[in-house]
């Protein structure tokens, strides 16, 4: 049986990291879908698919911002505690 007193302990920046990971993987799938027809000699996808591939970079930036936010919060907590 689960203990109902447990709380979801998500720190600052955790949501940004999770969102960044999801957006990155959506961009990675879009990249694979976009590159596959070029490798298989079939009709390429429309141009907007190349734009969706840019989500990999956006996801990477989101996750990086979450990590920086988490590091900053840890530093603030260390300064306050010490």
Protein Blocks (a to p, Z undefined) as FASTA:
>chain_A
ZZfkbccdddehklmmmmmmmmmmmmmmmmmmmmmmmmnopacddfklmmmmmmmmmmmm
mmmmmmmmmmmmmmmmmmmmZZ
